[in-house]
């Protein structure tokens, strides 16, 4: 699946999964660092754009790991496998 412009400047498709219930999950990765507030808006806009073609599409961003500096300062870490 190819993402429409300008979204292809920010994200790339990691994989596409079609579920038995008809929903299509599109998992994307960021191509660059995007602040969380902007990333959320861009992902919602991308999903809206893709839903014009297929209303069953749901966009998910790949996990970006534990970026919480306060958690790290307190010595708490999340295991990522």
C-alpha positions in Angstrom: 0.0 0.0 0.0 1.3 3.4 -0.9 0.5 6.4 1.3 -0.8 9.6 -0.3 1.2 12.8 -0.2 2.1 14.6 2.1 1.8 11.6 4.5 4.4 9.6 2.6 6.9 12.3 3.7 6.3 11.5 7.3 5.4 7.8 7.4 6.1 4.5 5.7 3.9 1.4 5.7 5.4 -1.4 7.9 2.6 -4.0 7.1 -1.0 -4.3 6.3 -3.2 -6.9 7.9 -6.8 -7.8 6.9 -8.8 -9.3 9.8 -11.7 -11.8 9.5 -14.1 -9.0 10.6 -13.2 -7.0 7.5 -11.1 -4.4 9.3 -7.8 -3.5 7.6 -4.9 -2.6 10.0 -2.2 -0.4 8.4 0.9 -0.2 10.6 3.2 2.7 9.9 6.6 3.8 11.1 7.8 7.4 11.3 10.4 8.5 8.9 11.6 11.3 11.2 11.1 12.6 14.7 7.6 14.1 15.0 6.4 15.7 18.3 3.5 13.6 19.8 0.9 16.3 19.3 1.7 16.6 15.6 2.1 12.8 15.2 -1.4 12.2 16.6 -3.0 14.8 14.3 -1.1 13.4 11.2 -2.1 9.8 12.0 -5.8 10.8 12.4 -5.7 12.8 9.1 -4.0 9.9 7.4 -6.7 7.5 8.6 -9.4 9.9 7.4 -7.8 10.1 4.0 -7.5 6.3 3.6 -11.0 5.8 4.9 -12.3 7.7 1.9 -11.2 4.7 -0.2 -12.0 2.0 2.3 -14.0 2.8 5.5 -12.6 -0.4 7.2 -9.0 0.9 7.3 -7.5 1.6 10.8 -4.0 3.2 11.0 -1.7 2.2 13.8 1.7 3.6 14.6 4.5 1.1 15.4 5.7 1.3 19.0 8.5 3.8 19.4 9.7 2.5 22.7 10.0 4.0 26.1 10.8 7.7 25.7 9.7 8.8 29.1 12.7 10.6 30.7 11.0 10.9 34.1 10.5 7.2 34.3 14.2 6.6 33.4 15.3 9.2 36.1 13.4 7.2 38.7 15.1 4.0 37.7 12.0 2.4 36.2 12.4 0.7 32.9 10.0 -1.3 30.7 11.2 -4.5 29.2 10.9 -4.5 25.5 11.1 -7.8 23.8 
